[in-house]
Amino acid sequence: VQLLESGGGSVKPGGSLTLACAASGFSSPNYCIGWYRQAPGKGREWVAYIRPDDFTRYAASVKGRFPSSRDNAKRALYLQMRSLQTEDTATYYCGARGGWDCLSGRIQWWGQGTPVTVSS
């Protein structure tokens, strides 16, 4: 399995960015895939994930600001980041695991990450 993120960059507070994750190598459609982030000096936290049934769950800190979607035909995952705040500065990772829910076990596959900087 390979996950490749793109779309990171620098933006001013209140701005927007869209991240994309290209996924390949899955042998089954039964996997959970999502977005995670790690701010400087902090641990990695989950941001949003999509289950195999397309149910999407969001962390409280981004709910309503960061809609996520999956294009199964293109094997792609997206994160539309809006109303960005300085606290959103982090490296954003695409992660996936086999099974139903991304929080029920260890993430098995990670992308290399894409940095997002929100600064005035």
Residue pairs with C-beta under 8 A, 6 or more apart in sequence:
1 23
1 24
1 25
1 26
1 96
1 108
1 109
2 22
2 23
2 24
2 25
2 109
3 21
3 22
3 23
3 33
3 94
3 95
3 96
3 109
3 110
3 111
4 21
4 22
4 94
4 111
4 112
5 19
5 20
5 21
5 92
5 93
5 94
5 111
5 112
5 113
5 114
6 19
6 20
6 21
6 22
6 114
7 17
7 18
7 19
7 20
7 114
8 17
8 19
8 91
8 92
8 114
8 115
8 116
9 17
9 115
9 116
9 117
10 116
10 117
10 118
10 119
11 17
11 84
11 116
11 117
11 118
12 118
12 119
12 120
13 84
13 85
13 86
13 118
13 119
13 120
14 83
14 84
15 84
15 118
16 80
16 81
16 82
16 83
16 84
17 81
17 84
17 116
18 78
18 79
18 80
18 81
19 35
19 78
19 79
19 81
19 92
19 114
19 116
20 76
20 77
20 78
20 79
21 33
21 35
21 76
21 77
21 78
21 79
21 94
21 111
22 75
22 76
23 33
23 75
23 76
23 77
23 94
23 96
24 75
26 75
26 96
28 98
29 52
29 72
30 52
30 98
30 99
30 100
31 52
31 96
31 97
31 98
31 99
32 49
32 50
32 51
32 52
32 96
32 97
32 98
32 99
32 100
32 101
32 102
33 49
33 50
33 70
33 77
33 94
33 95
33 96
33 102
34 46
34 47
34 48
34 49
34 50
34 68
34 77
34 94
34 95
34 96
34 102
35 46
35 47
35 48
35 49
35 66
35 68
35 77
35 79
35 92
35 93
35 94
35 95
36 44
36 45
36 46
36 47
36 92
36 93
36 94
36 95
36 107
37 44
37 45
37 47
37 88
37 90
37 91
37 92
37 93
37 116
38 44
38 45
38 90
38 91
38 93
38 113
39 87
39 89
39 90
40 89
40 90
42 90
44 93
45 59
46 59
46 102
46 103
47 58
47 59
47 61
47 62
47 66
47 68
47 79
47 92
48 56
48 57
48 58
48 59
48 62
48 66
48 68
48 79
49 56
49 57
49 68
49 101
49 102
49 103
50 56
50 68
50 69
50 70
50 77
51 57
51 100
51 101
51 102
52 100
54 70
56 68
56 69
58 64
58 66
58 68
61 87
62 81
62 88
65 81
65 82
65 83
65 84
66 79
66 80
66 81
66 82
67 79
67 80
67 82
68 77
68 78
68 79
68 80
69 77
69 78
69 80
70 76
70 77
70 78
71 77
71 78
77 94
79 92
81 88
81 116
84 116
84 118
85 118
86 118
86 119
86 120
87 118
88 116
88 118
89 116
89 117
89 118
89 119
90 115
90 116
91 113
91 114
91 115
91 116
92 113
92 114
92 115
92 116
93 110
93 111
93 112
93 113
94 110
94 111
95 102
95 107
95 109
95 110
95 111
96 102
96 107
96 108
96 109
97 105
97 106
97 107
97 108
97 109
98 108
99 105
